[in-house]
Amino acid sequence: MQFVLPEQALPARLFLNPEVRMTDDDYFALCMANPDVRFERTAQGDIIIVPPAGAESDNQSADVVIQLGQWAKRDGRGKVFGSSVEFILPTGAALSPDAAWVSNARLSTLTKDQLRKFPPVVPEFVVEVMSPSDRLNPAMEKMLEWLHGGVDLAWLIDGDAKTVYIYRAGQPEPAKQSNLTKLSAEGPLAGFELDLTDIWAGL
């Protein structure tokens, strides 16, 4: 099954027959059959076609991945992932972060075959960077999907507003922080500090 939609129609939501829900393998096959289309799946089984990021927001995401990756190398307790990976959460949602950290303990529970597809594992930490095409309410809904799926800590970065929304497990509302120059993580990511200077500056 292949899809072609004009860019101005994105993001688009596909409502599938709830009585014939795709298995994880079926969903993976759909994504592999459409390599030029970025899909995500909600916990309800709806398929979201996500537009590609612009240059500025992709550069901001890359900055997060680089900083997180450098810290993770020194820390040694987990691995960092970027936007190309998709995680299958216990809720059934299949989501791609802009950056994520997964502990070695959780990764060790997966088989090689699972690691080569969309891994059924919950990251302890995810970061989403808003693109110009993103709207705040849908972006916040995705953050709640991450939390409902079991993520401990999640940051939503709005570069235009120089604002970060901090989501924590067990807390229904995010903490909002604006005009910070650095942001410190907590919990399993204690010790990681994100320098926001270049992210706020943009391109």
Sine and cosine of phi, psi and omega as CSV:
sin_phi,cos_phi,sin_psi,cos_psi,sin_omega,cos_omega
0.00,0.00,0.83,-0.56,-0.02,-1.00
-0.85,-0.53,0.53,-0.85,-0.06,-1.00
-0.81,-0.59,0.65,-0.76,0.13,-0.99
-0.72,-0.70,0.88,-0.47,0.02,-1.00
-0.77,-0.63,0.58,-0.82,0.09,-1.00
-0.91,0.41,0.55,-0.84,-0.08,-1.00
-0.86,0.52,-0.54,0.84,-0.04,-1.00
-0.94,0.34,-0.21,0.98,0.03,-1.00
-1.00,0.03,-0.04,1.00,-0.08,-1.00
-0.99,-0.14,0.49,-0.87,-0.05,1.00
-0.95,0.30,0.51,-0.86,-0.01,-1.00
-0.83,-0.56,0.54,-0.84,0.00,-1.00
-0.91,-0.42,0.78,-0.63,0.04,-1.00
-0.97,-0.23,0.86,-0.51,0.01,-1.00
-1.00,-0.10,0.92,-0.39,-0.03,-1.00
-0.99,-0.13,0.30,-0.95,0.03,-1.00
-0.87,0.49,0.91,-0.42,-0.06,-1.00
-0.91,0.42,-0.30,0.95,0.00,-1.00
-0.99,0.12,-0.21,0.98,0.01,-1.00
-0.80,-0.60,0.90,0.43,-0.07,-1.00
-0.96,0.28,0.65,-0.76,0.04,-1.00
-0.91,0.42,0.63,-0.78,0.21,-0.98
-0.96,0.26,0.20,-0.98,0.05,-1.00
-0.88,0.47,-0.60,0.80,0.03,-1.00
-0.93,0.38,-0.63,0.77,0.06,-1.00
-0.88,0.47,-0.68,0.74,-0.01,-1.00
-0.91,0.42,-0.67,0.74,0.04,-1.00
-0.88,0.48,-0.67,0.75,0.01,-1.00
-0.90,0.44,-0.63,0.78,0.06,-1.00
-0.87,0.50,-0.70,0.71,0.00,-1.00
-0.91,0.42,-0.64,0.76,-0.01,-1.00
-0.93,0.36,-0.48,0.88,0.01,-1.00
-0.98,0.22,-0.22,0.97,-0.02,-1.00
-0.77,-0.63,0.92,0.40,-0.11,-0.99
-0.90,0.44,-0.32,0.95,0.00,-1.00
-1.00,-0.06,0.05,1.00,-0.01,-1.00
-0.88,-0.47,0.73,-0.69,0.03,-1.00
-0.99,-0.15,0.89,-0.46,0.00,-1.00
-0.96,-0.29,0.46,-0.89,0.30,-0.95
-0.70,-0.72,0.28,-0.96,-0.02,-1.00
-0.76,-0.65,0.73,-0.68,0.04,-1.00
-0.99,0.16,0.19,-0.98,0.04,-1.00
-0.89,0.45,-0.41,0.91,0.02,-1.00
-0.99,0.12,-0.10,1.00,0.02,-1.00
1.00,-0.09,0.02,1.00,0.06,-1.00
-0.95,0.30,0.61,-0.80,0.00,-1.00
-0.99,-0.15,0.79,-0.61,0.02,-1.00
-0.96,-0.28,0.78,-0.63,0.13,-0.99
-0.99,-0.10,0.89,-0.46,-0.15,-0.99
-0.98,-0.21,0.74,-0.67,0.03,-1.00
-0.95,0.32,0.42,-0.91,0.05,-1.00
-0.94,0.35,0.38,-0.92,0.02,-1.00
-0.98,0.21,0.46,-0.89,0.13,-0.99
-0.98,0.19,0.12,-0.99,-0.08,-1.00
-0.88,0.48,-0.70,0.72,-0.09,-1.00
-0.91,0.41,-0.76,0.65,-0.04,-1.00
-0.93,0.37,-0.52,0.85,0.06,-1.00
-0.92,0.38,-0.63,0.78,0.06,-1.00
-0.90,0.43,-0.63,0.78,0.05,-1.00
-0.90,0.44,-0.67,0.74,0.04,-1.00
-0.89,0.45,-0.66,0.75,0.01,-1.00
-0.88,0.48,-0.62,0.79,0.04,-1.00
-0.87,0.50,-0.68,0.73,0.03,-1.00
-0.89,0.46,-0.72,0.69,-0.02,-1.00
-0.88,0.48,-0.67,0.74,-0.01,-1.00
-0.89,0.45,-0.75,0.66,-0.02,-1.00
-0.90,0.43,-0.69,0.72,0.00,-1.00
-0.91,0.42,-0.65,0.76,0.00,-1.00
-0.91,0.43,-0.66,0.75,0.03,-1.00
-0.89,0.45,-0.67,0.74,0.04,-1.00
-0.90,0.43,-0.69,0.72,-0.04,-1.00
-0.89,0.45,-0.58,0.81,0.05,-1.00
-0.88,0.48,-0.70,0.72,0.01,-1.00
-0.94,0.35,-0.64,0.77,-0.07,-1.00
-0.95,0.31,-0.70,0.71,0.12,-0.99
0.99,0.16,0.05,1.00,-0.08,-1.00
-0.99,-0.11,-0.09,1.00,-0.05,-1.00
-0.28,-0.96,-0.01,-1.00,-0.04,-1.00
-0.85,-0.52,0.45,-0.90,-0.03,-1.00
-0.95,-0.33,0.60,-0.80,0.00,-1.00
-0.75,-0.66,0.46,-0.89,0.03,-1.00
-0.95,-0.30,-0.37,-0.93,-0.17,-0.99
-0.98,0.19,-0.13,0.99,-0.02,-1.00
-0.98,0.18,-0.34,0.94,-0.03,-1.00
-1.00,0.06,0.38,-0.93,0.10,-1.00
-0.71,-0.70,0.73,-0.68,-0.03,-1.00
-0.97,-0.26,0.71,-0.70,0.10,-1.00
-1.00,-0.02,0.91,-0.42,-0.05,-1.00
-1.00,-0.03,0.33,-0.94,0.00,-1.00
-0.87,0.50,-0.40,0.92,0.03,-1.00
-0.96,0.29,-0.22,0.98,-0.10,-0.99
0.99,-0.17,-0.23,0.97,0.05,-1.00
-0.91,0.41,0.56,-0.83,0.08,-1.00
-0.80,-0.59,0.95,-0.32,-0.17,-0.99
-0.79,-0.61,0.56,-0.83,0.12,-0.99
-0.96,-0.28,0.78,-0.62,0.09,-1.00
-1.00,-0.03,0.17,-0.98,0.22,-0.98
-0.99,0.14,-0.51,0.86,0.11,-0.99
-0.44,-0.90,0.54,-0.84,0.01,-1.00
-0.48,-0.88,0.45,-0.89,0.09,-1.00
-0.81,-0.59,0.77,-0.64,0.03,-1.00
-0.81,-0.58,0.74,-0.67,-0.02,-1.00
-0.93,0.38,0.47,-0.88,0.07,-1.00
-0.87,0.49,-0.52,0.85,0.00,-1.00
-0.89,0.46,-0.67,0.74,0.02,-1.00
-0.95,0.30,-0.64,0.77,0.01,-1.00
-0.90,0.44,-0.52,0.85,-0.05,-1.00
-0.93,0.37,-0.24,0.97,0.00,-1.00
-0.99,0.11,-0.12,0.99,-0.08,-1.00
-0.99,-0.12,0.53,-0.85,0.09,-1.00
-0.99,0.14,0.24,-0.97,0.05,-1.00
-0.87,0.50,-0.63,0.77,0.00,-1.00
-0.90,0.44,-0.65,0.76,0.04,-1.00
-0.90,0.43,-0.61,0.79,0.00,-1.00
-0.94,0.35,-0.38,0.93,-0.01,-1.00
-1.00,-0.01,-0.05,1.00,0.08,-1.00
-0.89,-0.45,-0.54,-0.84,0.10,-0.99
-1.00,0.05,0.94,-0.33,-0.16,-0.99
-0.94,0.35,0.72,-0.70,0.08,-1.00
-0.99,0.14,0.97,0.26,-0.05,-1.00
-0.54,-0.84,0.52,-0.86,-0.03,-1.00
-0.98,-0.18,0.87,-0.49,0.11,-0.99
-0.90,0.43,0.58,-0.82,0.11,-0.99
-0.95,0.30,-0.44,0.90,-0.13,-0.99
-0.58,-0.82,0.72,-0.69,0.09,-1.00
-0.71,-0.70,0.45,-0.89,0.09,-1.00
-0.77,-0.63,0.72,-0.69,0.13,-0.99
-0.87,-0.49,0.73,-0.68,0.04,-1.00
-0.93,-0.37,0.84,-0.54,-0.06,-1.00
-0.94,0.34,0.68,-0.74,0.12,-0.99
-1.00,-0.10,0.27,-0.96,0.03,-1.00
-0.85,0.53,-0.48,0.88,0.00,-1.00
-0.98,0.18,-0.21,0.98,-0.03,-1.00
-0.97,0.22,0.53,-0.84,0.14,-0.99
-0.91,-0.41,0.53,-0.85,-0.17,-0.99
-0.88,0.47,-0.72,0.69,-0.07,-1.00
-0.88,0.47,-0.74,0.67,0.07,-1.00
-0.88,0.47,-0.59,0.81,0.03,-1.00
-0.90,0.44,-0.64,0.77,0.03,-1.00
-0.93,0.37,-0.57,0.82,0.06,-1.00
-0.89,0.46,-0.63,0.78,0.04,-1.00
-0.91,0.41,-0.62,0.78,0.03,-1.00
-0.88,0.48,-0.62,0.78,0.04,-1.00
-0.92,0.38,-0.55,0.83,0.09,-1.00
-0.87,0.49,-0.67,0.75,0.04,-1.00
-0.87,0.49,-0.73,0.68,-0.02,-1.00
-0.90,0.44,-0.71,0.71,0.02,-1.00
-0.88,0.47,-0.45,0.89,0.03,-1.00
-0.98,0.19,-0.18,0.98,0.08,-1.00
0.90,-0.44,0.08,1.00,0.02,-1.00
-0.92,0.39,0.66,-0.75,-0.03,-1.00
-0.98,0.17,-0.67,0.75,-0.10,-0.99
-0.60,-0.80,0.72,-0.69,-0.02,-1.00
-0.60,-0.80,0.68,-0.73,0.03,-1.00
-0.89,-0.45,0.76,-0.65,0.14,-0.99
-0.95,-0.32,0.89,-0.46,-0.08,-1.00
-0.97,-0.26,0.85,-0.52,0.08,-1.00
-0.95,-0.31,0.99,-0.12,-0.08,-1.00
-0.90,0.44,-0.61,0.79,-0.02,-1.00
-0.90,0.44,-0.62,0.78,-0.02,-1.00
-1.00,-0.03,-0.03,1.00,-0.05,-1.00
0.77,0.64,0.75,0.66,-0.10,-1.00
-0.73,-0.68,0.61,-0.79,0.10,-0.99
-0.86,-0.52,0.74,-0.67,0.11,-0.99
-0.98,-0.22,0.85,-0.53,-0.10,-1.00
-0.96,-0.26,0.89,-0.46,0.00,-1.00
-0.96,-0.27,0.75,-0.66,0.00,-1.00
-0.83,-0.56,0.60,-0.80,0.03,-1.00
-0.84,0.54,0.71,-0.70,0.04,-1.00
1.00,0.07,-0.06,1.00,0.01,-1.00
-0.90,-0.43,0.88,-0.47,-0.11,-0.99
-0.94,0.35,-0.43,0.91,-0.04,-1.00
-0.89,-0.45,0.62,-0.78,0.02,-1.00
-0.98,0.22,0.41,-0.91,0.19,-0.98
-1.00,0.05,0.69,-0.73,-0.04,-1.00
-0.95,-0.31,0.82,-0.58,0.01,-1.00
-0.80,-0.60,0.77,-0.64,-0.03,-1.00
-0.84,-0.54,0.52,-0.86,0.10,-0.99
0.86,0.51,0.52,0.86,0.13,-0.99
-0.98,0.21,0.45,-0.90,0.16,-0.99
-0.99,-0.17,-0.43,0.90,0.05,-1.00
-0.63,-0.78,0.51,-0.86,-0.01,-1.00
-0.75,-0.66,0.84,-0.54,-0.04,-1.00
-0.99,-0.10,0.70,-0.71,0.06,-1.00
-0.99,0.11,0.04,-1.00,-0.07,-1.00
-0.50,-0.87,-0.03,-1.00,0.01,-1.00
0.87,0.50,-0.74,-0.67,-0.02,-1.00
-0.90,0.43,-0.28,0.96,0.00,-1.00
-0.98,-0.20,0.23,0.97,-0.01,-1.00
-0.82,0.57,0.76,-0.65,-0.05,-1.00
0.94,-0.33,-0.33,0.94,0.04,-1.00
-1.00,0.05,0.73,-0.68,0.03,-1.00
-0.76,-0.65,0.83,-0.55,-0.01,-1.00
-1.00,-0.08,0.85,-0.53,0.10,-1.00
-0.99,0.13,0.88,-0.47,-0.09,-1.00
-1.00,-0.07,-0.01,1.00,-0.13,-0.99
-0.82,0.57,-0.80,0.60,-0.04,-1.00
-0.95,0.30,-0.50,0.86,0.03,-1.00
-0.91,0.42,-0.69,0.72,0.03,-1.00
-0.92,0.38,-0.57,0.82,-0.03,-1.00
-0.93,0.38,-0.54,0.84,-0.04,-1.00
0.93,0.37,-0.39,-0.92,-0.02,-1.00
-0.98,-0.18,0.00,0.00,0.00,0.00
